[in-house]
């Protein structure tokens, strides 16, 4: 068994697609209409480093339960998802230069360095650089 798709709830799929591809650098993998009146799509992105790896579903936020969950995470400052990076400081500088708003700058937490930013689509996202053991 493998993890094929995981998701992040977004308040606007098109805005999320632009942010996750143009700003974060992910690649579009799938874009299929779901056939509902709202125009929702099965919209996934992947890391260009692993195009056949885990897909990230940019899931539309239409369910009141998911909306409450997303808002609760944001209110408490919890990231919706964690992305691994090789160099947290370099990624922080790159993303800051693109206008990404960080709520936590790179912070050494012992076995890793982490930072947290706002994805502009209703979520906080953590980047994590594991230190060599």
N, C-alpha and C positions, 0 to 999 in steps of 0.2 A: 504494500500500500504506500502511496506517495501523497503529498499535498499538491494538488493540481491548481486549485484556485482558492484564494482567500479574498476577503473584501473589506472595503472601507465605505461607510455610508457618506454620501455627499449631498449637499443641498442643491447642486446644479451640475448635471453631468457634463455639459459642454465646458463650463468654466473649469471643472475638475480636469477634464481631458487636456485643456490648454496648460493648466498648472503642472500636472504630472508629466506631460511630455515636454513642453517648451522650457519650463523652469527646472524641474527635477531631472529631466533627461531620460525618462522612461520611453519606451517605444510602444506604439499602438499595436495590439495583438488581434483583438476582435472588436467589431462594431456591428452588431446585429439588432435590428428593431425588435422590440418585444411584442409589438402589435396592439398595444393598449392606447386608449385615447390621449393619454398624457405624452405619448411619444418617447417613452423610456426605451433604453437600449441595453443590450448585454454588451457592456463596454469594459474591455480589459486592457491593461498595460503590462509590460514585462521589462525587466532590466535588459539593456542592450548587451550586457556581459553574459546573460543567460537567456537568450531568446526562446528557448524551449523549456525554461524553468517555470517556477510558480507564477501564475497570472494573478494580478491584483484587479479585482472587480470594483469598478467605480459605481457603487450601488445607489440608485436613486432613493432619496429619503421621503417616502410617501406613507409609511406606516407610523401611527402615533407612538407605538412602543419604541421603534427605532429612533424616532425624533427625540423622545424623552431620554433614551440611552445616550445618544450623541450629545445632547445638551448637558446631561449629567456629567459625562466625561469632561467636557469642556469646562463646566463650572468648577469642577474639582481639580482641574489642571492635569488630568491624566491623558497620556497619548493614546490615540486610537490604534496605532500600529507603530512598529519599530523597524527601521531600515538599517542594515549593517553598512558601515563605511570603512574604508581603509585608513582615512585620516580625518578625524572629526573637525579639527581646526581648519584644514584646507576646505572642507565641505562647507563649514560655517562661513568662511570668507567668501567662497564662490556664491553661495545662496544669498548672503547679505548684500553682495554686490548686485544681485538681481532684484533686490527689494524685498526679499523674504523677511518677515517679522519673526524674530526669535523671542520666546518667552524665557528661555534658559540658554545662556551661552555655553560653549564647551566647558564641561565640569568633570574633573577627575573624581571618580567614585571608587577608586581602588583597582578592581580588575578591568575597568573600562573607562572610557571617556564618553560622555553623552551630552547632547544638546536637544532642545525642543523648539519647534517652530509651528506657526499657524499655516495650514494649507489653503486658507481663504475659502474653504468649502465646508466649514463647520467642525474641523478637527485640529487637534494638536498632534504632531508627528514627532517621534523621537528618532534621532540618529545615534548609532552606537558603534563605537570603535573598541573592539576587544583588544586588550593588551596582550603581548606575547607572554606565554607562561614560562 
